[in-house]
């Protein structure tokens, strides 16, 4: 084959790939913004602990992230697993999922020599004559919505738009309504707008009625109802923790009880504070011991802060253990670890070490409350109370 012919074929292949619905043509907010390694942990853990309609979506996202890391063999295995899940799905949803899966296959295989590329473009052509077959639009939009939600909370608004488009075309699809509820909650957790909270409650109420085993929806609804109907909120949390091992549910449960333990502690008499603190420590230790495989970084950090009240060496031991696996932590997780450790040094009056920690937290280029706190410690002076 001549060089000019090869260039022409590669250009034609790129044009076809760019027209496909797949992760590499979607703006998912990973490339250039977030390191693939910590983001990869989220779908990897969720695949093990959730059993909802986004399983194939999570596997597809896992494949995408593996490919970004150059791990094409692992990416292809994830796509094969996603393909198996799609065979169990309803016809249109399966076709949309297969369209995305084959698009990802075609992209990964495009890096191989032409004679070793399976005919995934031909399979896509059989699924639908054009990349935007009208019947598949709502399902591809829903898949994209799930991908966005699996990456990070700030994608909530983009995911919301995807599910709203899907529902315009299929207004009664309960899986699209479930996705919209999740997207609205994600958006609310980032922006904290009351009107978004009201819409999220409406959607999630529908989801928990239609899908009684969707404990992720129940825990999100519980968090939204915390200041509206505390008894209902507690009931949803207790049910979800009892019946699910989903890490998001365990984290939310732990933080819920921590907030209420803190409120009780502040209101309690001196003699009662010790008992409240001990109960909170034991609660967190039980969660961590029961689920050692889960990424419960913020639960561990909260436990460390509770130890500060009675056992500072134990607090620092937790920080050192997390530091040993810092490469596996998300940027926000690393910032939180550095912030807490810096506050411990500040409490011990080791001002130079404290300043170094706060500077390390500031240098991680992700806008979070933890980074903001590190910045304030540096700009306002280090002689601040530990809180």
VOKOL-144064 format. One record per residue (C-alpha): residue in one letter; x, y, z. Coordinates in pm, whole numbers, padded with zeros to 5 digits, always signed. Layout:
<atoms>
AXYZ ...
</atoms>
This chain:
<atoms>
X+00000+00000+00000 X+00141+00343-00092 X+00202+00606+00177 X-00058+00845+00032 X-00316+00564+00020 X-00239+00476+00385 X-00276+00841+00492 X-00609+00867+00309 X-00742+00551+00475 X-00633+00670+00820 X-00802+01006+00759 X-01120+00829+00653 X-01105+00605+00962 X-01059+00907+01190 X-01360+01081+01034 X-01574+00773+01093 X-01453+00737+01452 X-01516+01105+01526 X-01878+01064+01411 X-01949+00785+01659 X-02121+00808+01995 X-01849+00701+02238 X-01648+00827+02533 X-01373+00969+02315 X-01612+01208+02134 X-01788+01315+02455 X-01658+01590+02682 X-01650+01392+03006 X-01424+01628+03197 X-01134+01384+03245 X-00867+01453+02984 X-00661+01755+03087 X-00860+01807+03408 X-00851+01493+03622 X-00596+01214+03660 X-00744+00884+03527 X-00605+00673+03817 X-00816+00813+04107 X-01120+00853+03881 X-01083+00489+03777 X-01133+00377+04138 X-01490+00507+04148 X-01641+00292+03869 X-01423-00002+03974 X-01568-00001+04327 X-01923+00078+04212 X-01920-00212+03964 X-01863-00444+04261 X-02128-00293+04485 X-02414-00171+04267 X-02661-00368+04058 X-02862-00101+03883 X-02915-00012+03518 X-02580+00169+03491 X-02361-00144+03516 X-02275-00149+03146 X-02218+00226+03157 X-01971+00187+03444 X-01785-00089+03261 X-01769+00129+02950 X-01631+00417+03155 X-01378+00181+03312 X-01262+00081+02964 X-01230+00447+02861 X-01016+00528+03166 X-00797+00221+03115 X-00736+00333+02758 X-00639+00683+02874 X-00375+00514+03092 X-00252+00311+02796 X-00383-00019+02937 X-00555-00137+02620 X-00574-00503+02725 X-00766-00414+03045 X-00982-00173+02843 X-01082-00446+02598 X-01172-00681+02885 X-01397-00414+03037 X-01568-00370+02700 X-01624-00746+02672 X-01785-00741+03019 X-02001-00445+02918 X-02104-00628+02602 X-02218-00923+02813 X-02432-00696+03031 X-02590-00537+02724 X-02708-00877+02599 X-02931-00892+02908 X-03082-00547+02847 X-03399-00452+02658 X-03366-00424+02281 X-03326-00049+02225 X-03113+00006+02534 X-02895-00287+02430 X-02854-00149+02078 X-02755+00192+02214 X-02510+00034+02456 X-02364-00183+02183 X-02326+00124+01960 X-02114+00291+02230 X-01922-00028+02310 X-01836-00096+01944 X-01736+00267+01902 X-01491+00227+02187 X-01370-00105+02044 X-01312+00064+01708 X-01118+00346+01872 X-00888+00119+02074 X-00836-00118+01780 X-00755+00177+01551 X-00411+00189+01714 X-00338-00158+01575 X-00225-00244+01219 X-00513-00244+00965 X-00501-00622+00911 X-00558-00679+01287 X-00861-00452+01328 X-01189-00645+01369 X-01487-00506+01180 X-01648-00302+01458 X-01737-00018+01221 X-01928-00267+01011 X-02113-00392+01322 X-02209-00032+01404 X-02341+00012+01050 X-02561-00294+01104 X-02696-00157+01432 X-02801+00175+01278 X-02738+00325+00934 X-02638+00662+01084 X-02462+00741+01413 X-02774+00921+01537 X-03052+00673+01466 X-03361+00845+01613 X-03470+00537+01808 X-03136+00519+01988 X-03102+00887+02080 X-03270+00865+02424 X-03066+00558+02520 X-02731+00699+02408 X-02811+01020+02596 X-02897+00822+02909 X-02573+00623+02880 X-02379+00948+02849 X-02560+01081+03157 X-02454+00778+03363 X-02094+00816+03243 X-02089+01182+03350 X-02231+01102+03694 X-01976+00828+03751 X-01687+01071+03705 X-01760+01359+03943 X-02036+01561+04113 X-01976+01877+03915 X-02098+01694+03603 X-02450+01690+03748 X-02583+01967+03524 X-02446+01806+03207 X-02593+01471+03312 X-02923+01639+03390 X-02940+01772+03032 X-02876+01422+02896 X-03157+01262+03098 X-03397+01547+03018 X-03337+01492+02645 X-03396+01119+02693 X-03723+01188+02880 X-03846+01426+02612 X-03843+01127+02376 X-03959+00863+02629 X-04144+01046+02910 X-04242+00733+03107 X-03908+00550+03108 X-03841+00481+03477 X-03468+00432+03426 X-03439+00777+03268 X-03633+00923+03564 X-03394+00745+03803 X-03098+00895+03618 X-03252+01242+03627 X-03304+01211+04002 X-02939+01115+04050 X-02825+01400+03825 X-03038+01656+04011 X-02901+01534+04344 X-02545+01556+04209 X-02611+01909+04085 X-02764+02010+04420 X-02468+01868+04614 X-02241+02095+04410 X-02449+02415+04382 X-02685+02387+04685 X-02976+02559+04508 X-03314+02502+04685 X-03509+02471+04357 X-03280+02190+04243 X-03333+02016+04579 X-03711+02027+04534 X-03689+01880+04184 X-03447+01612+04303 X-03682+01509+04585 X-03970+01471+04338 X-03767+01250+04105 X-03609+01040+04380 X-03946+00983+04551 X-04063+00833+04223 X-03751+00619+04191 X-03764+00467+04542 X-04129+00381+04480 X-04060+00213+04144 X-03724+00060+04245 X-03740-00042+04613 X-03390-00193+04603 X-03226+00121+04464 X-03052+00216+04790 X-02837+00479+04623 X-03158+00670+04542 X-03281+00617+04899 X-02964+00752+05060 X-02968+01058+04833 X-03333+01118+04918 X-03247+01082+05288 X-02982+01353+05260 X-03227+01586+05086 X-03491+01524+05353 X-03254+01569+05647 X-03383+01919+05726 X-03737+01852+05602 X-03838+01521+05759 X-03569+01389+05993 X-03759+01073+06093 X-03807+00968+05730 X-03443+01052+05661 X-03320+00831+05947 X-03548+00547+05836 X-03414+00556+05480 X-03053+00562+05601 X-03098+00273+05844 X-03270+00059+05578 X-03003+00135+05318 X-02709+00061+05548 X-02867-00266+05660 X-02931-00395+05307 X-02649-00250+05096 X-02267-00253+05087 X-02252+00038+04840 X-01959+00261+04952 X-02149+00582+04876 X-02424+00469+05111 X-02180+00385+05389 X-02002+00717+05354 X-02328+00911+05357 X-02448+00715+05660 X-02125+00776+05850 X-02130+01149+05777 X-02497+01172+05875 X-02438+01016+06216 X-02122+01222+06262 X-02308+01547+06207 X-02574+01450+06458 X-02315+01321+06708 X-02133+01654+06680 X-02452+01848+06743 X-02526+01633+07049 X-02167+01673+07170 X-02184+02053+07148 X-02513+02059+07340 X-02409+01802+07600 X-02280+01855+07951 X-01910+01785+08008 X-01970+01443+08165 X-02175+01327+07864 X-01931+01441+07597 X-01692+01154+07660 X-01967+00895+07603 X-02084+01065+07283 X-01728+01077+07149 X-01665+00711+07233 X-01989+00609+07061 X-01894+00803+06747 X-01546+00643+06739 X-01689+00294+06777 X-01945+00359+06502 X-01675+00463+06257 X-01447+00174+06351 X-01732-00072+06290 X-01792+00070+05940 X-01420+00052+05853 X-01377-00300+05992 X-01686-00428+05815 X-01581-00287+05477 X-01199-00289+05457 X-01208-00302+05077 X-01395+00025+05032 X-01239+00364+04968 X-01363+00537+05285 X-01094+00805+05306 X-01314+01076+05456 X-01451+00838+05718 X-01092+00757+05821 X-01007+01126+05837 X-01307+01194+06057 X-01205+00906+06284 X-00858+01057+06306 X-01004+01391+06414 X-01209+01220+06683 X-00893+01050+06811 X-00744+01398+06851 X-00961+01443+07157 X-00800+01152+07339 X-00511+00995+07141 X-00311+01227+06905 X-00054+00952+06816 X-00338+00735+06686 X-00458+01029+06479 X-00117+01072+06318 X-00092+00697+06255 X-00405+00718+06036 X-00252+01009+05842 X+00068+00812+05783 X-00128+00507+05665 X-00320+00720+05415 X-00001+00894+05306 X+00150+00558+05210 X-00121+00512+04950 X-00156+00878+04851 X-00122+00796+04480 X-00452+00607+04496 X-00638+00898+04662 X-00845+01146+04468 X-00710+01506+04454 X-00982+01610+04702 X-00885+01319+04928 X-00518+01419+04922 X-00610+01779+05000 X-00824+01670+05297 X-00544+01449+05430 X-00289+01731+05400 X-00525+01983+05561 X-00597+01762+05862 X-00231+01674+05906 X-00135+02041+05883 X-00390+02126+06154 X-00239+01855+06375 X+00108+02008+06333 X-00041+02349+06407 X-00197+02214+06726 X+00143+02071+06825 X+00299+02415+06747 X+00518+02264+06473 X+00461+02572+06258 X+00718+02497+05985 X+00572+02150+05922 X+00220+02291+05932 X+00308+02553+05671 X+00465+02287+05446 X+00147+02078+05464 X-00084+02369+05386 X+00136+02465+05092 X+00126+02107+04962 X-00255+02119+04979 X-00265+02451+04796 X-00042+02314+04517 X-00297+02046+04420 X-00482+02231+04140 X-00843+02140+04218 X-01088+02396+04356 X-01233+02243+04672 X-01321+02356+05023 X-01008+02174+05144 X-00783+02374+04912 X-00959+02694+05015 X-00895+02609+05382 X-00526+02546+05310 X-00506+02884+05136 X-00673+03061+05428 X-00429+02906+05674 X-00141+03038+05465 X-00278+03386+05397 X-00439+03456+05736 X-00144+03329+05937 X-00082+02999+06107 X-00170+03102+06461 X-00530+02993+06421 X-00741+02768+06645 X-00766+02405+06537 X-01117+02326+06414 
</atoms>
